[in-house]
């Protein structure tokens, strides 16, 4: 796990970390583990930017993604309050996955 420290506005130390939940095998609980980790950290007040890189499946986005007043996933996800989608096959981040057109 990568870690970078800096002094925060309260005189304490703030850390930045990147956590990747990966496996080549399907059905081993990657999305469940990532969801639990994101939920726990956000509940504790930690600012978490979350990305789902599970191809066009987008299981984590469907569970934790930002929804509109009608319950539909919004196209442009904010990774800090929801979960954005990252397709490793594309050259940049994209907020589009199956079901968002």
C-alpha positions as CSV (number, residue, x, y, z in Angstrom):
1,X,0.0,0.0,0.0
2,X,1.4,3.4,-1.0
3,X,1.4,6.1,1.6
4,X,2.2,9.8,1.5
5,X,2.0,12.1,4.6
6,X,1.6,15.8,4.9
7,X,0.5,18.2,7.6
8,X,-3.2,18.9,7.6
9,X,-5.0,22.1,8.6
10,X,-5.2,21.1,12.3
11,X,-1.5,20.5,12.8
12,X,-1.8,16.7,12.5
13,X,-0.6,14.4,9.8
14,X,-2.8,13.5,6.9
15,X,-2.1,10.3,4.9
16,X,-2.9,9.4,1.3
17,X,-3.2,5.8,0.5
18,X,-4.2,3.8,-2.6
19,X,-6.0,0.5,-2.0
20,X,-6.7,-1.9,-4.8
21,X,-9.0,-4.9,-4.4
22,X,-8.1,-7.3,-7.1
23,X,-8.2,-10.9,-8.3
24,X,-8.2,-12.6,-11.7
25,X,-11.0,-14.9,-10.5
26,X,-14.6,-13.9,-10.5
27,X,-17.0,-14.4,-7.6
28,X,-14.4,-14.2,-4.8
29,X,-15.9,-11.1,-3.1
30,X,-13.9,-8.2,-4.6
31,X,-17.0,-5.9,-4.8
32,X,-18.2,-6.9,-1.3
33,X,-14.8,-6.3,0.2
34,X,-14.4,-2.9,-1.6
35,X,-18.0,-1.9,-0.6
36,X,-17.4,-2.7,3.1
37,X,-14.1,-0.8,3.1
38,X,-15.6,2.3,1.4
39,X,-18.6,2.3,3.7
40,X,-16.5,1.9,6.8
41,X,-14.0,4.6,5.9
42,X,-16.7,7.1,4.8
43,X,-18.7,6.4,8.1
44,X,-15.5,7.3,10.0
45,X,-15.3,10.6,8.0
46,X,-12.4,9.6,5.8
47,X,-12.5,11.2,2.3
48,X,-12.5,8.3,-0.1
49,X,-12.4,8.5,-3.9
50,X,-13.7,5.2,-5.2
51,X,-13.4,3.8,-8.7
52,X,-14.9,0.6,-10.1
53,X,-12.6,-1.0,-12.7
54,X,-14.6,-4.2,-13.2
55,X,-15.0,-3.9,-17.0
56,X,-18.5,-3.1,-18.1
57,X,-20.1,-5.0,-15.1
58,X,-20.0,-2.0,-12.7
59,X,-21.3,-3.9,-9.7
60,X,-19.8,-1.5,-7.2
61,X,-21.1,1.5,-9.1
62,X,-24.6,0.0,-9.1
63,X,-24.5,-0.3,-5.3
64,X,-22.7,2.8,-4.1
65,X,-23.2,5.1,-7.1
66,X,-25.0,8.5,-6.9
67,X,-28.7,8.3,-7.9
68,X,-31.2,10.9,-9.0
69,X,-34.5,11.7,-7.4
70,X,-36.1,8.8,-9.4
71,X,-33.5,6.2,-8.3
72,X,-31.6,6.1,-11.5
73,X,-27.8,6.2,-11.5
74,X,-26.5,9.6,-12.7
75,X,-24.1,9.6,-15.7
76,X,-21.4,11.8,-14.1
77,X,-20.4,10.2,-10.8
78,X,-18.4,12.0,-8.2
79,X,-15.9,9.4,-6.9
80,X,-15.8,11.1,-3.5
81,X,-19.5,10.8,-2.7
82,X,-20.3,7.9,-5.0
83,X,-18.2,5.6,-7.1
84,X,-16.9,6.5,-10.6
85,X,-16.1,3.9,-13.3
86,X,-12.6,3.3,-14.7
87,X,-12.2,1.2,-17.7
88,X,-8.5,0.0,-18.0
89,X,-9.1,-0.5,-21.7
90,X,-9.8,3.2,-22.2
91,X,-7.1,5.9,-22.1
92,X,-8.9,8.0,-19.5
93,X,-11.5,7.8,-16.7
94,X,-15.0,7.6,-17.9
95,X,-18.3,7.8,-16.1
96,X,-20.1,5.5,-18.5
97,X,-20.9,1.9,-17.9
98,X,-23.6,-0.5,-18.9
99,X,-27.0,1.0,-18.1
100,X,-26.0,4.7,-18.3
101,X,-25.8,4.9,-22.1
